[in-house]
């Protein structure tokens, strides 16, 4: 199975979506390399960066589900590193 390394950038504007976001990240936990979250109190938002190594369809599914949460935006940047696992 081919996997890719990618970064999913997430902006959380609606704190009511944090629980659902954490559930999604837990569901896809086997693919997550690391996570960094930054609360930006001045703007009342949270900025989260998720590094993943997964098949491209799994990355797209996670990013899409995250981006469909109310008050949450997600964008994905893919590396050119592809491996067979």
ABEGO torsion letter per residue (X at the ends): XBBBBBBBBBBBABAAAAAAAAAAAAAAAAABABBBBBBBAAAGBBBBBBBBBBBAAAAAAAAAAAAABBGBBBBBBBBABBBBX
